[in-house]
Amino acid sequence: MISVDNESGLYSNSREELGDKFWTFNDLSDFKESAMKMCIQTLDRDKVEKVAASIGTEKVDILPFSDIPWYKLSKKDATKERAIQSLCAYLGIPLEKVAAFGDDFSDIGMLKLCGRGVAMQNAIAEVKAIADEICDSNQNDGVAKWMESLLAV
């Protein structure tokens, strides 16, 4: 299964995805629109790398999801780190004053970049290893509890 997100919508080559009202079926055989990201359901990284090569490996990052057999291809400059840097520059906020929360591979760079990198309790081991601290899980409102603990001081 392949899914593609862009400014026009969300597309999938599987009719199973149509249970979600936001997805539109497209077999993607002649898909020529730009894309913000593409997700591919497979455990075979070689297949994903072939798709990335057809796009241009210098243009895309390949990231696995930790909890499902999927890979995400996104533009190299479309990262959480870049978004935070741009927003901080625009608002005049130093990066060391920013806290970031994460739980998966795509969050590692962001947690390293910010002044405080907080891993969720349900984060993968690689995220917990680089985090400054660990808060409660997503399911237990970890971010809200972390913020409340700062206000209680």
Order of alpha helices (4+ residues) and beta strands (2+ residues): beta-beta-beta-beta-alpha-beta-beta-alpha-beta-alpha-beta-alpha-beta-alpha
